[in-house]
């Protein structure tokens, strides 16, 4: 699944990191193909856990 998302440019890799960034076309593609909407106000995973400590 990751390979397909990368090929479609729905996600891009962060340099020198394991992070992936969901692109605008990825948001649209997820909505069209899987009926999944991503809220742009979401807190990134790592920030969520560092804020809770």
C-alpha positions as CSV (number, residue, x, y, z in Angstrom):
1,X,0.0,0.0,0.0
2,X,2.8,2.4,0.8
3,X,4.5,1.8,-2.6
4,X,1.2,2.6,-4.3
5,X,0.7,5.8,-2.2
6,X,4.3,6.9,-3.0
7,X,3.9,6.2,-6.7
8,X,0.6,8.2,-6.8
9,X,2.4,11.0,-4.8
10,X,-0.3,10.7,-2.1
11,X,2.5,10.7,0.4
12,X,6.1,11.9,0.3
13,X,9.0,10.9,2.5
14,X,10.7,13.4,4.8
15,X,14.5,13.6,4.2
16,X,16.6,12.0,6.9
17,X,13.5,10.7,8.6
18,X,11.0,7.9,8.6
19,X,8.1,10.4,8.5
20,X,5.6,10.5,5.7
21,X,3.6,13.6,4.7
22,X,0.2,13.2,3.2
23,X,-0.2,15.5,0.2
24,X,-3.3,17.4,-0.9
25,X,-3.7,15.0,-3.8
26,X,-3.4,12.2,-1.2
27,X,-6.2,13.7,0.8
28,X,-8.4,13.9,-2.3
29,X,-7.5,10.4,-3.3
30,X,-8.3,8.9,0.1
31,X,-11.6,10.7,0.0
32,X,-12.5,9.5,-3.5
33,X,-11.3,5.9,-3.2
34,X,-11.9,5.1,0.4
35,X,-14.3,7.7,1.6
36,X,-11.8,8.8,4.2
37,X,-11.5,12.5,5.0
38,X,-8.4,13.8,6.8
39,X,-8.9,16.8,9.0
40,X,-6.2,19.4,8.3
41,X,-6.3,20.4,11.9
42,X,-4.9,17.2,13.1
43,X,-1.9,17.2,15.4
44,X,1.0,15.1,14.0
45,X,1.5,11.8,15.9
46,X,4.9,12.8,17.5
47,X,3.7,16.2,18.6
48,X,0.6,14.6,20.3
49,X,2.8,12.3,22.4
50,X,5.4,15.0,23.3
51,X,2.6,17.4,24.4
52,X,1.1,14.8,26.8
53,X,4.3,14.2,28.7
